Amino acid sequence: MSPKTMKLLAKPMLFAAALIWGTSFFIMKNALDVMPVFFLLAVRFTAGAALLALIAWKRWKAFTPDYLWRGAVIGGFLFLAYAVQTFGLARTTPSKNAFLTAVYCVIVPFLTWAVVKLRPDRYNIAAALLCVTGVGLVSLTEELTINTGDLLTLLCAVFYASHIVAVAKVSPGKDITLLTVFQFAFAALYAWICGGFTETFPAAALTDPALLLPMLYLCVMATTVALLFQNVGMVWSDPASASVILSLESVFGVASSVIFYGDPITGRLLAGFALIFVAVVCSETKFSFLHKKTDDLELMK
């Protein structure tokens, strides 16, 4: 396809990725009723690695042995993030899981500061304050306590942020699609190992019609297709608008959970969601789209 066509398709692809990931929260919740956490992730990442390996077959000529340790490192962080998130999802509502996971966008600048000594700016600090307030409204009870599921979801946000920083450290000069294949493969390996030691594989569940469609959606759409859409969309669009579109994942997560799962929504919860969403937009874009509009108005005078 021509560059012009790819630029036209970029934002719809990002929007589709956010929609797919947003709807996967309540689907994961239903799948957990039948499949244990580690084996659910093992099947998902194994299928994702296999599908992506086939899609990227022309890229295998770029393979070098160092892809293995790089994939093992970022696959480890990805596995930890998904595992903790999934355990959290089993103990909280899909809508809260979706929004609390989005906190990773705010954590990344501070984790980057710790790793590469790049100091956060005033937008990152403002986003952190907004985010902490939003998390408090979403998670804290009237007794100022937090349930286990919400706490695990916040921990998963730390692992997602660690994964992003790790990818930035080990991916330069490497084919990102091929590296993702190994990332998925190692994440699957870790999940199979943990499942083998701690869970019983539900062989009967594989023939359960109620599990087939959710697993197909998670393996094909939420893992392989969404990732490809994100990669392509990020290449052919500007980072500011791309990050705003991708942050809609949490909004779609809440909407789908309310519509299909019946999650209760209160005014306090909506206020918390709104603050977290504004924090994500602030952290990711620094409100550059507002600056651009102001500049355009100045030019028109």
Phi, psi and chi 1 to 4 in degrees:
 res  aa     phi    psi   chi1   chi2   chi3   chi4
   1 MET       -  152.3  -66.4 -174.1 -176.8      -
   2 SER   -74.4  157.3   66.7      -      -      -
   3 PRO   -56.3  -36.7  -27.8   36.2      -      -
   4 LYS   -62.8  -42.9 -176.5  178.0  179.7 -179.8
   5 THR   -65.1  -41.9  -57.8      -      -      -
   6 MET   -63.5  -37.5  -66.7  -53.9  -61.5      -
   7 LYS   -66.6  -35.0  -73.8 -179.3  179.4  179.5
   8 LEU   -68.8  -33.6  -71.9  173.0      -      -
   9 LEU   -85.4  -17.0  -68.5  174.7      -      -
  10 ALA   -58.6  -52.5      -      -      -      -
  11 LYS   -68.1  -41.1  -74.1 -176.5  174.4   59.7
  12 PRO   -59.3  -34.4  -27.4   35.9      -      -
  13 MET   -65.5  -44.6  -77.7 -177.2  170.1      -
  14 LEU   -63.1  -41.7  -68.8  168.8      -      -
  15 PHE   -61.3  -42.9 -172.8   87.4      -      -
  16 ALA   -64.1  -40.0      -      -      -      -
  17 ALA   -62.1  -44.6      -      -      -      -
  18 ALA   -62.7  -40.1      -      -      -      -
  19 LEU   -65.7  -44.5  179.1   61.2      -      -
  20 ILE   -61.7  -48.8  -68.9  168.4      -      -
  21 TRP   -66.6  -36.9  -80.8  -35.8      -      -
  22 GLY   -63.2  -41.5      -      -      -      -
  23 THR   -76.1  -15.1   54.1      -      -      -
  24 SER   -73.3  -17.0   70.9      -      -      -
  25 PHE   -64.0  -49.4  -73.7   95.3      -      -
  26 PHE   -75.2  -26.3   85.8   93.0      -      -
  27 ILE   -68.1  -41.9  -67.4  173.8      -      -
  28 MET   -60.8  -40.9  -80.4  -81.4  -75.9      -
  29 LYS   -58.5  -43.6 -177.0   78.5  170.2  179.3
  30 ASN   -69.4  -39.2  -68.4  -25.1      -      -
  31 ALA   -64.9  -31.2      -      -      -      -
  32 LEU   -67.6  -16.4  -73.9  170.4      -      -
  33 ASP   -70.4  -19.9  -66.8  -24.7      -      -
  34 VAL  -115.5  -33.8 -175.3      -      -      -
  35 MET  -117.3  131.6 -161.1   84.9  162.3      -
  36 PRO   -63.6  157.3  -17.2   29.2      -      -
  37 VAL   -56.7  -55.8  170.7      -      -      -
  38 PHE   -64.8  -41.2  -71.3  128.3      -      -
  39 PHE   -72.1  -30.9  -76.8  124.5      -      -
  40 LEU   -61.9  -45.7  176.5   64.6      -      -
  41 LEU   -68.1  -37.2  -66.0  176.4      -      -
  42 ALA   -60.7  -47.0      -      -      -      -
  43 VAL   -65.3  -43.0  171.9      -      -      -
  44 ARG   -62.3  -47.7  178.2  175.8  176.3  178.0
  45 PHE   -74.3  -32.2  -76.7  125.6      -      -
  46 THR   -63.7  -47.2  -61.0      -      -      -
  47 ALA   -64.0  -41.0      -      -      -      -
  48 GLY   -62.7  -42.7      -      -      -      -
  49 ALA   -64.2  -42.8      -      -      -      -
  50 ALA   -65.4  -45.8      -      -      -      -
  51 LEU   -64.8  -44.5  -73.4  169.9      -      -
  52 LEU   -68.3  -33.9 -158.8   57.4      -      -
  53 ALA   -63.0  -37.9      -      -      -      -
  54 LEU   -70.5  -42.6  -70.1  173.5      -      -
  55 ILE   -63.5  -36.2  -67.6  169.9      -      -
  56 ALA   -98.1   27.4      -      -      -      -
  57 TRP   -61.7  -29.8   65.2  -86.7      -      -
  58 LYS   -71.9  -17.0  -71.2 -175.3  177.5 -180.0
  59 ARG   -87.6   -6.8  -59.5  172.6 -177.3  -94.6
  60 TRP   -66.3  -18.3  -80.2   91.1      -      -
  61 LYS   -67.4  -16.7   59.8 -174.5  178.0 -177.3
  62 ALA   -85.9   -2.3      -      -      -      -
  63 PHE   -64.1  134.8  172.2   76.6      -      -
  64 THR  -133.9  156.4   53.7      -      -      -
  65 PRO   -56.2  -26.8  -27.6   36.4      -      -
  66 ASP   -70.2  -11.6   63.3  -31.6      -      -
  67 TYR   -61.4  -27.6  -87.2   89.7      -      -
  68 LEU   -67.2  -51.4  -65.7  173.4      -      -
  69 TRP   -71.2  -33.2   73.8 -100.4      -      -
  70 ARG   -64.5  -44.4  -64.6  171.7 -167.1  -89.8
  71 GLY   -64.4  -35.2      -      -      -      -
  72 ALA   -65.2  -39.0      -      -      -      -
  73 VAL   -69.1  -55.4  170.0      -      -      -
  74 ILE   -72.2  -28.7   59.6  176.5      -      -
  75 GLY   -65.7  -33.5      -      -      -      -
  76 GLY   -64.4  -46.1      -      -      -      -
  77 PHE   -65.3  -39.5  -78.7  115.7      -      -
  78 LEU   -63.5  -43.4 -173.7   69.0      -      -
  79 PHE   -61.6  -45.8  163.6   70.4      -      -
  80 LEU   -60.7  -43.1  -73.0  171.3      -      -
  81 ALA   -62.2  -49.4      -      -      -      -
  82 TYR   -67.4  -39.2  -90.3   81.8      -      -
  83 ALA   -64.8  -49.2      -      -      -      -
  84 VAL   -65.5  -39.0  174.4      -      -      -
  85 GLN   -62.0  -41.9 -179.8 -170.3   32.6      -
  86 THR   -69.5  -39.9  -51.9      -      -      -
  87 PHE   -63.2  -37.5  -82.4  114.4      -      -
  88 GLY   -65.8  -39.7      -      -      -      -
  89 LEU   -62.7  -33.4  179.7   58.1      -      -
  90 ALA   -69.0  -14.3      -      -      -      -
  91 ARG  -120.4    6.1  -66.8  165.4  175.4   80.6
  92 THR  -144.5 -176.4 -170.6      -      -      -
  93 THR   -85.9  152.1   63.1      -      -      -
  94 PRO   -57.8  -36.6  -25.5   34.7      -      -
  95 SER   -66.8  -43.8   57.5      -      -      -
  96 LYS   -67.4  -38.1  -70.2  170.9   74.9  174.1
  97 ASN   -60.9  -40.8 -168.6  -99.1      -      -
  98 ALA   -64.1  -47.5      -      -      -      -
  99 PHE   -75.0  -38.3 -106.3   97.6      -      -
 100 LEU   -68.2  -30.4  -68.0  175.7      -      -
 101 THR   -63.5  -34.0  -61.3      -      -      -
 102 ALA   -64.5  -11.3      -      -      -      -
 103 VAL   -60.9  -21.7  169.7      -      -      -
 104 TYR   -57.8  -30.5   77.3   86.6      -      -
 105 CYS   -61.5  -33.4  -63.5      -      -      -
 106 VAL   -81.6  -31.6  179.6      -      -      -
 107 ILE   -71.9  -33.6  -63.2  173.2      -      -
 108 VAL   -51.0  -49.2  167.0      -      -      -
 109 PRO   -60.0  -35.4  -22.9   34.2      -      -
 110 PHE   -75.5  -35.0  -64.7   91.7      -      -
 111 LEU   -69.2  -37.2 -165.7   59.1      -      -
 112 THR   -62.7  -38.4  -56.2      -      -      -
 113 TRP   -59.8  -43.0 -176.4   20.2      -      -
 114 ALA   -68.2  -34.1      -      -      -      -
 115 VAL   -88.2  -47.2  174.2      -      -      -
 116 VAL  -115.7    8.8  -61.4      -      -      -
 117 LYS    62.3   32.3  -49.7  -55.7  178.8 -173.0
 118 LEU   -97.7  108.4 -177.8   62.2      -      -
 119 ARG   -68.6  135.2 -172.1 -178.3  179.7   87.3
 120 PRO   -64.7  150.2  -17.3   29.6      -      -
 121 ASP   -94.4 -175.5   58.0   25.4      -      -
 122 ARG   -65.7  -28.3   64.4 -179.0 -173.9  -84.7
 123 TYR   -68.3  -39.6  -67.6  101.3      -      -
 124 ASN   -63.9  -40.7  -61.8  136.4      -      -
 125 ILE   -68.1  -42.4  -65.5  170.2      -      -
 126 ALA   -62.3  -41.1      -      -      -      -
 127 ALA   -63.0  -39.7      -      -      -      -
 128 ALA   -62.7  -42.9      -      -      -      -
 129 LEU   -65.5  -43.5  -66.4  173.4      -      -
 130 LEU   -61.4  -42.2  -73.9  168.6      -      -
 131 CYS   -66.3  -44.3 -169.9      -      -      -
 132 VAL   -60.8  -41.3  168.1      -      -      -
 133 THR   -63.0  -45.0  -53.6      -      -      -
 134 GLY   -63.0  -42.4      -      -      -      -
 135 VAL   -62.1  -39.3  167.0      -      -      -
 136 GLY   -61.5  -44.2      -      -      -      -
 137 LEU   -65.1  -37.6  -71.6  171.7      -      -
 138 VAL   -76.1  -41.1  169.3      -      -      -
 139 SER  -102.0  -37.8  -57.9      -      -      -
 140 LEU   -73.9  136.3  -67.3  177.0      -      -
 141 THR   -82.2  178.4   65.0      -      -      -
 142 GLU   -64.6  -22.5  -67.9 -179.7   -0.9      -
 143 GLU   -88.3    9.7  -66.8   77.3   25.0      -
 144 LEU    60.1   37.4  -63.2 -179.8      -      -
 145 THR  -114.2  164.2   59.7      -      -      -
 146 ILE  -127.0  137.0 -176.4  169.9      -      -
 147 ASN   -78.5  165.0   71.4   37.3      -      -
 148 THR   -61.0  -40.5  -54.9      -      -      -
 149 GLY   -62.7  -43.1      -      -      -      -
 150 ASP   -67.0  -38.9  -67.9  -14.8      -      -
 151 LEU   -64.9  -41.6 -171.0   61.3      -      -
 152 LEU   -64.9  -37.8  -74.0  170.9      -      -
 153 THR   -64.7  -39.8  -54.6      -      -      -
 154 LEU   -65.5  -37.0  -71.6  171.6      -      -
 155 LEU   -65.2  -38.2  179.4   59.1      -      -
 156 CYS   -64.1  -32.8  100.9      -      -      -
 157 ALA   -62.9  -35.6      -      -      -      -
 158 VAL   -64.4  -41.5  174.8      -      -      -
 159 PHE   -69.1  -37.2  -75.5  128.2      -      -
 160 TYR   -62.3  -43.1  -86.9  122.4      -      -
 161 ALA   -63.0  -41.4      -      -      -      -
 162 SER   -62.6  -37.5  -59.2      -      -      -
 163 HIS   -63.3  -43.9  171.2 -103.6      -      -
 164 ILE   -62.7  -45.0  -70.2  171.6      -      -
 165 VAL   -64.9  -40.0  174.4      -      -      -
 166 ALA   -64.3  -40.7      -      -      -      -
 167 VAL   -61.3  -42.8  169.4      -      -      -
 168 ALA   -62.7  -31.1      -      -      -      -
 169 LYS   -78.8  -37.0  -70.5  -76.0  -73.7 -176.2
 170 VAL  -105.4   -8.7  -53.3      -      -      -
 171 SER   -91.6  -18.9   63.2      -      -      -
 172 PRO   -55.1  132.7  -29.0   37.2      -      -
 173 GLY    82.8   -0.4      -      -      -      -
 174 LYS  -112.9  153.7  -61.2  -61.5  173.5 -177.6
 175 ASP   -72.3  114.2 -174.9  -64.4      -      -
 176 ILE   -65.5  -34.4 -171.4   62.2      -      -
 177 THR   -68.0  -44.2  -55.3      -      -      -
 178 LEU   -65.9  -39.6 -172.7   58.0      -      -
 179 LEU   -63.8  -35.0 -174.1   59.4      -      -
 180 THR   -66.3  -33.8  -57.6      -      -      -
 181 VAL   -57.9  -47.3  172.9      -      -      -
 182 PHE   -71.0  -32.9  -72.5   97.9      -      -
 183 GLN   -59.8  -48.2  170.3 -174.2  -93.7      -
 184 PHE   -63.9  -42.1  -78.5  175.2      -      -
 185 ALA   -62.3  -43.9      -      -      -      -
 186 PHE   -71.3  -36.9  -83.5  101.4      -      -
 187 ALA   -60.9  -40.6      -      -      -      -
 188 ALA   -63.5  -43.6      -      -      -      -
 189 LEU   -59.2  -46.8  176.1   63.0      -      -
 190 TYR   -61.4  -39.6  -58.5  143.5      -      -
 191 ALA   -67.3  -41.4      -      -      -      -
 192 TRP   -62.7  -41.7  -76.8  115.8      -      -
 193 ILE   -63.8  -49.0  -68.0  172.0      -      -
 194 CYS   -64.5  -39.9  -70.6      -      -      -
 195 GLY   -64.6  -40.2      -      -      -      -
 196 GLY   -62.7  -32.3      -      -      -      -
 197 PHE   -87.9  -25.7  -81.0  107.6      -      -
 198 THR  -120.3  -14.7   63.0      -      -      -
 199 GLU  -129.9  164.7  -61.4  171.7  -15.8      -
 200 THR  -105.7  124.3  -58.9      -      -      -
 201 PHE   -68.3  123.4 -172.4   75.3      -      -
 202 PRO   -83.8   79.8   31.7  -31.9      -      -
 203 ALA   -57.1  -36.8      -      -      -      -
 204 ALA   -64.8  -27.0      -      -      -      -
 205 ALA   -66.7  -27.0      -      -      -      -
 206 LEU   -66.6  -21.9  -63.6 -179.9      -      -
 207 THR   -98.9    4.7   59.0      -      -      -
 208 ASP   -78.9  115.2 -174.3  -11.0      -      -
 209 PRO   -57.9  -28.5  -20.8   32.5      -      -
 210 ALA   -69.0  -21.5      -      -      -      -
 211 LEU   -96.0  -22.6 -174.5   64.2      -      -
 212 LEU   -59.5  -53.4 -178.8   59.4      -      -
 213 LEU   -65.5  -44.4  -75.5  177.8      -      -
 214 PRO   -58.5  -40.7  -26.6   34.7      -      -
 215 MET   -68.4  -39.5  -72.2  -54.8  -62.9      -
 216 LEU   -61.9  -42.5  -79.9  174.3      -      -
 217 TYR   -63.2  -45.8 -174.7   85.7      -      -
 218 LEU   -66.4  -40.7  -68.6  172.6      -      -
 219 CYS   -74.4  -47.6  -67.1      -      -      -
 220 VAL   -85.0  -52.2  177.6      -      -      -
 221 MET   -82.8  -55.7  -61.3  -59.5  -65.2      -
 222 ALA   -73.6  -19.8      -      -      -      -
 223 THR  -104.1  -59.5  -56.7      -      -      -
 224 THR   -82.2  -55.6  -50.1      -      -      -
 225 VAL   -64.8  -47.5  172.9      -      -      -
 226 ALA   -61.7  -39.2      -      -      -      -
 227 LEU   -65.1  -43.0  176.6   74.6      -      -
 228 LEU   -63.6  -42.5  -74.2  176.1      -      -
 229 PHE   -60.6  -41.7  -79.9    2.4      -      -
 230 GLN   -64.2  -46.8 -178.3 -163.3   34.9      -
 231 ASN   -60.2  -47.2  -74.3  -12.5      -      -
 232 VAL   -67.4  -44.2  174.2      -      -      -
 233 GLY   -62.4  -39.1      -      -      -      -
 234 MET   -67.5  -32.8  -68.6  -67.6  -72.9      -
 235 VAL   -70.1  -38.5  168.8      -      -      -
 236 TRP  -104.8   18.6  -68.2   98.2      -      -
 237 SER  -142.0  165.3   63.1      -      -      -
 238 ASP   -76.9  145.0   60.3  -73.8      -      -
 239 PRO   -58.3  -36.8  -23.7   33.9      -      -
 240 ALA   -62.1  -52.3      -      -      -      -
 241 SER   -69.2  -34.3   58.8      -      -      -
 242 ALA   -62.4  -43.9      -      -      -      -
 243 SER   -67.4  -35.9   59.9      -      -      -
 244 VAL   -64.7  -45.1  171.4      -      -      -
 245 ILE   -62.5  -44.6  -65.7  170.7      -      -
 246 LEU   -66.3  -30.4  -72.3  172.9      -      -
 247 SER   -68.5  -14.1   69.4      -      -      -
 248 LEU   -66.9  -10.6  -69.2  173.8      -      -
 249 GLU   -51.6  -43.8  171.4 -169.3  -12.4      -
 250 SER   -67.7  -35.4   55.5      -      -      -
 251 VAL   -66.2  -45.4  178.4      -      -      -
 252 PHE   -64.1  -34.3  -68.5  133.3      -      -
 253 GLY   -61.3  -44.5      -      -      -      -
 254 VAL   -66.3  -47.8  172.7      -      -      -
 255 ALA   -59.3  -46.7      -      -      -      -
 256 SER   -67.9  -34.4   60.6      -      -      -
 257 SER   -68.0  -37.9  -63.2      -      -      -
 258 VAL   -69.3  -43.4  171.3      -      -      -
 259 ILE   -72.3  -47.4  -65.5  169.7      -      -
 260 PHE   -99.8  -23.8  -61.6  108.2      -      -
 261 TYR  -110.2  -14.4 -162.4   77.6      -      -
 262 GLY    77.1   28.6      -      -      -      -
 263 ASP   -60.4  135.6  -90.5    9.7      -      -
 264 PRO   -75.8  138.2   26.5  -32.6      -      -
 265 ILE  -121.8  126.3  -64.4  -65.8      -      -
 266 THR  -114.5  168.0   63.6      -      -      -
 267 GLY   -61.1  -40.2      -      -      -      -
 268 ARG   -63.2  -41.0  173.7  176.6  152.7  171.0
 269 LEU   -64.6  -43.4 -147.6   58.1      -      -
 270 LEU   -63.1  -39.7  -73.4  173.5      -      -
 271 ALA   -63.4  -41.1      -      -      -      -
 272 GLY   -64.6  -44.2      -      -      -      -
 273 PHE   -59.1  -43.2  -71.3  160.9      -      -
 274 ALA   -63.1  -42.5      -      -      -      -
 275 LEU   -65.7  -41.8  -76.2  175.2      -      -
 276 ILE   -63.9  -40.9  -67.3  173.0      -      -
 277 PHE   -64.7  -44.6 -179.3   68.3      -      -
 278 VAL   -63.1  -37.9  172.1      -      -      -
 279 ALA   -62.8  -41.6      -      -      -      -
 280 VAL   -64.0  -46.0  169.5      -      -      -
 281 VAL   -62.7  -42.1  173.1      -      -      -
 282 CYS   -62.3  -45.6  177.1      -      -      -
 283 SER   -66.8  -40.4  178.6      -      -      -
 284 GLU   -82.2  -33.5  -67.9  -66.6  -66.2      -
 285 THR  -114.8  -18.2   70.9      -      -      -
 286 LYS    55.8   27.5  -51.7 -176.0 -168.1  -53.8
 287 PHE    55.6   35.3  -60.8  122.2      -      -
 288 SER   -62.8  -28.8   58.4      -      -      -
 289 PHE   -66.4  -30.2   52.5   92.5      -      -
 290 LEU   -72.5  -38.7  -64.1  178.0      -      -
 291 HIS   -62.4  -39.9  -58.3  158.1      -      -
 292 LYS   -64.4  -42.5 -176.0  177.6  179.0 -178.3
 293 LYS   -63.7  -39.5  -73.3 -178.2  179.2  179.4
 294 THR   -63.0  -42.0  -57.5      -      -      -
 295 ASP   -64.3  -40.1  -68.0  -18.1      -      -
 296 ASP   -64.4  -38.4  -70.8  -16.3      -      -
 297 LEU   -67.0  -37.6  -73.2  172.7      -      -
 298 GLU   -63.1  -39.7  -71.6  -65.6  -30.3      -
 299 LEU   -68.2  -29.5  -70.2  172.9      -      -
 300 MET   -77.4  -17.4  -68.3  173.4   64.8      -
 301 LYS   -71.4      -  -70.7 -179.5  179.4  179.4
